[in-house]
Amino acid sequence: MSKATLVIMAAGIGSRFGGGIKQLEPVGPNGEIIMDYSIYDAVEAGFDKVVFVIRKDLEKDFKEVIGNRIEKIVDVDYAYQEIDDIPDTYKETFRDRTKPWGTGQAILCCREVVDAPFLVINADDYYGKQAFKEGYEYLTGESQKDRMEICMISFVLKNTLSDNGAVTRGVCRVDDEGMLSQIVETHGIEKIDGKAVAKKEISGQEIDLESPVSMNMWGLEPRFFQILEKGFCEFLSRLEKSDLKAEYLLPTIIGELLEEDKLSVRVLKSKDKWFGVTYREDKDAVVSAVRGLIEEGVYPAKLF
């Protein structure tokens, strides 16, 4: 049994590799992609297994681009997120569905290959070393409680903004005990005159740059799969046949469980600067940031 597993949600990668797929844009000096740095940091922190959530039709190409390399460093497994991977009761109802079911289903797909506490991340986000250290220490700690407690690694809002356009962030409210009390999904946050402003909000609401935000980095345990499975059936039962776009999303699921007082969420903090290729123009900034981290000695020039 693994001590702690890293689950990377990569099923959103497009059907063509190389030609503009942002998760696979080289950002390191030897063609490294963002996922390489996440895996390097996770293994260094202590994670001993990596599970890639991908689409079955991309398996061969995905393994050629990254999977086969990573198998030489750490135990690797795959989970497959498919649109028709839903309970038989609903397959006929949603046979015309072409949009993936979202991050909740992506994690549910891992239930056969994850048997240890696990950390969930996005394939195209760089999180930094501190986040993986915090996550690993929490997941391998001796905190077996009757009531389910999970963790979220939060980032400082100012460290997660793009210079090239608006972003959506889950702005968190954290109580004095370090527990999550609410996530407010906030759209259209931009850097304006050194401030963070949510322009899509009615008043052009200014948000404190020091606010903790969620970047979809969650620490979960295997019994969470039971909650996801039950919740997915309930989600599908409420959907109209004509609704082909609704998604079963992890932050929404956790937010609802929090409101219903069915679990608690410990908020861990990372001061590292997040980056990702949200916009095409972001790539140069990411390449520059990686170069800077190598020059500072945070990473070797050749990772693996």
Secondary structure, DSSP 8 states (H G I E B T S, - for coil): --S-EEEEE-TTS-SSSSSS-GGG---STTS--HHHHHHHHHHHHT--EEEEEE-GGGHHHHIIIIIHHHTTTSEEEEEE--TT-S-HHHHTTTTT--S---HHHHHHTTTTT--S-EEEEETTEE--HHHHHHHHHHHTSS---SS-EEEEEEEEGGGG--TTS-EEEEEEEE-TTSBEEEEEEEEEEEEETTEEEETTSTT-EEE-TT-EEEEEEEEE-TTHHHHHHHHHHHHHHHS-TT--S----HHHHHHHHHHTTS-EEEEEEE-S--EE-SSTTHHHHHHHHHHHHHHTTSS-SS--
